[in-house]
Amino acid sequence: QAQLLESGGGLVRTGDSLRLSCKTPARTVMWYTMGWFRQAPGKEREFVAAISRSGPTKYNDEIVKGRFSISKDNAKSTLYLQMNNLNPEDTAVYFCAAAQPGSPSGVASSYTNWGQGTQVFVSS
């Protein structure tokens, strides 16, 4: 399976921004639907955002509220999640994942390949 490697997490304050990256093997973001999920302590993994190989995106509006943006760089084979105006409720491990080509999906079971995650901690 393709190796997905997240980075960019860290400790930030309320209102700060972070950009998460997910480095993938060559052509992965070009050919597959890619998504970001997150899991907070004691909670189930939840969908954040997804992007199809042709560009359409899907967001979990209850979480994102216009603050996050998913994008990808096909040349660098890297997926991004720009997160602005962070708050403590965004504290979680963030995972990138790859699914077979298709419309951007918010269903975790659609994704067959997952990274190890990057920790985001937002202090109040």
Disulfide bonds with the S-S distance in Angstrom:
Cys22-Cys96 1.94
